[in-house]
Amino acid sequence: MIKVTLTNDILKKMALIDENRFSLSTIELPVMTKNRLRKNSKKKSSYASNKIEGNPLTEQQASEAIERDEHKHFLKPEQEIRNYFLALNLLEEKLKRKEVFSKEMILEVQALVEKGASKEKIGLRGPMPPGMLFAVYDSVTGEPDYIPPEYCDIPELLDELVNYVNTTDDHPLIMAAVVHYQLVTIHPFEDGNGRTARLLSGYILDFYGYGFSGLGSLEEYFAYDPEEYYASLQMGLPALYYSGRENPPHPEIWVNYFLRMMELYSKKVCDIAGGAQADDLDGSLSYLNTKEKEFLVFLLKKRLLEFTPIEVSKMLEVTNKTVINRCAKLANNGFLVPNIVSQRIRSYSLSEFAKRNEKQILAKIGR
């Protein structure tokens, strides 16, 4: 298991990522907007992660493959994209159940990544025929780029990784980087190792609160320069696993790269969320008429965090029905939340979206 020394450079990058994490926590988005952004991010991740492996589809073609009827016939590149998207959905469900990292999870994810492939490609790799070497070969020279550990060592190496994740005191960002490196390096499968590593590293980030709400794609940053990505994983070490890759002398090479991509990714997520928030606010306000906007301003200025329509109707000297109609319109556009008791609306509360955007709302329509 690799041991990471926390250099000043690593600590600085971790601090910047934490700053972005805090910034994102101050941005409130409606559920529909979050769901839209998450789906778009999963599409980008599915495209980018497979692009690293040489998938020829464009981003538009990848998106179309995901949206197509599941009963249609898919070409291999399309199936690869869909498999990754399905694996992201699977891990999303596991995250809701707070499922701990395990060997079973690793195997389940790889089986989904390789769905539709021959059965030899699913599950842990076995022995090679006599005289044959299992290796990752250079597509141009035919020389081995990487010679992973023997198949018989794989179960123990995976057990060691699982034990590390579930017992370590390492920071989650370091843990995610280690999981990514170890799964690629152990290379436990005949195929799908890189995609499985990226998926499970992402799960570690999500599990410990560093997934940035699924609003962006970390894989997109790895895919910008696949050569740098692979060079960072290889760290200039010999091709044979047992010649240094099992315990690299300078793991900070990989960790620095991983954190640099995380920093860029986390900053982009904050930008995306901030832009979506502004767009959603303008869009939501555009559906309100003048009286409804005045009503929203009144609620904010009076700090009516929770109220009944009858209370407000007396304050405004309008009918209860008028207030109910205005509340319904504000609720439909994300500014109010109805409080329901015995299937009836008893009161309304200002939504988090309205409270967090109070200054912007008053600046736009509070005159």
ZIDACOR-V664760 format. One line per field, one symbol per residue. ss: DSSP state (H for helix, E for strand, L for the rest). phi: phi as a letter, one per 40 degrees, with the letter a starting at -180 (. if undefined). psi: psi as a letter, one per 30 degrees, with the letter a starting at -180 (. if undefined). A space follows every 50 residues. Layout:
ss: ???
phi: ???
psi: ???
This chain:
ss: LLLLLLLHHHHHHHHHHHHHHHHHHLLLLLHHHHHHHHHHHHHHHHHHHH HHLLLLLLHHHHHHHHHLLLLLLLLHHHHHHHHHHHHHHHHHHHHHLLLL LLHHHHHHHHHHHLLLLLHHHLLELLLLLLLLLLLEELLLLLLEEEELLL HHHHHHHHHHHHHHHHHLLLLHHHHHHHHHHHHHHHLLELLLHHHHHHHH HHHHHHHLLLLHHHLLLLHHHHHHLHHHHHHHHHLLLLLEHHHLHHHLLL LHHHHHHHHHHHHHHHHHHHHHHHHHHHHHHHHHHHLLLHHHHHHHHHHH HLLLLEELHHHHHHHHLLLHHHHHHHHHHHHHLLLEEEEEELLEEEEEEE LHHHHHLHHHHHHHHLL
phi: .cbbcccdccccccccccccccdcccbbbcdccdcccccccccccccccc cdcgccccccccccccccdccccbcdcccccccccccccccccccccfcc cacccdcccccccbdgcccccbgccbcccdgbbcacbccccgcccabccc dcccdcccdccccddcbccccdccdcccddccccccfcbcagcccccccc cccccccbgbcffgcabcddcccdadccdcccccfgcdccdcbhccaccb cccccccdcccccccccccccccccccccccccccccccdcccccccdcc ccfccaabdcccccccfbcccccdccccccccbgcbbccbbfgbccabbc ccdcccbdccccccbcc
psi: kkkkkjleeeeeeeeeeeeeeeeeffjkkleeeeeeeeeeeeeeeeeeef eeggkfkleeeeeeeeflkfflkkleeeeeeeeeeeeeeefeeeeeghkl kleeeeeeeeeeegkfllfffklklakllkfkkkljkkfefgkkekjllk effeeeeeeeeeeeefflglkeeeeeeeeeeeeeeehflelgeeeeeeef eeeeeeegggfhgggajeeeeefeieeeeeeeefggllekeggfffikfi ffeeeeeeeeeeeeeeeeeeeeeeeeeeeeeeeeeffkleeeeeeeeeee efhieklkeeeeeeefhlleeeeeeeeeeeefggflkkjkkhgkjellkk leeeefgeeeeeeegg.
